[in-house]
């Protein structure tokens, strides 16, 4: 667990030994306590032995992939923050990793300093414990319970990953207000630094798919050049009566 003198405990999981050594060395210099694992089973065993504060997980590994590792962790109720690593040409794997419960991703190659900043942001965003009961949030047909971490639309439960839930909660709390991508990165991901990423757009896309099943109208709208807004669906216009040509 987190040591008050350090940045936190990190488990780095990657089948490439050179990457593991490089990240271990760099993260130790950044103040983290670092352990490594070379594969999925090794990662699960290490987490069972001593849960880290944050997990750096390669998406594409032989045998048990990072996607399967993340799925197993979430199915077991473990909510530790997970940052996925993926190669540039593995878009489908990256998407699958986030849908499995990953909180963020970095595309290889990346700057070590960006990894350090993102890990610190993930650790800052860990939900506080024992803060008392929070009233459910209601907006645009949504009912969001921050304590139970549940959400529903028009009475139908929504199956959301942790990050999707947090994004929806922030948008719902600001219903009718346009939030910029930078505001969402700060409020949902904890990024108080400049970062070039399509993370917000990616998660908005996932969230829309789940909100709009069965032909439900759109709730999250894009404001071109600005950001996103959650608002009540507009009522369909009544068809006009045709004019009498006589």
Phi, psi and omega in degrees: 000175187295132175265129184302337182271350183237182183276341182138169181261126183241137169251120180259124182239115180202140181280353178268113184298323181294320178294317179301314181297317182296314181291321179299314181296312183294318181289326176298319177296333178278002176098003181273149166272124191239133166237160181228158173218147186265350182202176182299308179302322178296323179295313181297321179294318180294322179292321179295322182290315181204098183301130177281173174278332182206149184241129172255117194230119176290132183292311189257098177233146178294153181078248178270115183285166175298328178298316180292322178300312181297318179299316180296320179297314182292321178296331179275001178085010179277126185248021180299145180297139181234123173253120183271142173250134179217154175283159186302326186264017183248048183302315182297319179294321180297316178299315179298322179296318179292322178291336178282353177121008176295147183267335182196172179212154172232141179263130177286144352281156181220162178279136181302321182298324178293320177300315180300314181297318181292321178296318178296322178295317178299321180291325178292332186273005179298134184295137178290150180257147173065040181264006179094167184286132177252133180293142176303147180261133181236126179198133173053041180081003179263145169234116185241123180253102183297329182286314180278350182058043178239154178214147176217155176237123180051039176086354180260123180298145177252129177269098186244146169287168181302316183290323175298318179299314182295321178296315180297319180298315180295317179296320181291322178295339180243032183307132180090348179255138178278125176252132179286165177298321179297320178297318180291321177299322181286317187280330183261316183262345180081018181280109174253032180219161179291129178214130178268112184203151174257022183303313183300311181299321180298312182288326175299319179299314179298316183296319178300317181302319182284327179284334189255017176297156179060029174074017180294147182292157183292137175252323183261118185247146176272130172256105190307129178079359182237294183172227186224153178218140173258126180213162179303140176296141180282142177293138177296142181289142176291135178295138180284145175288136178296142179290146178283117183282352184282000000 
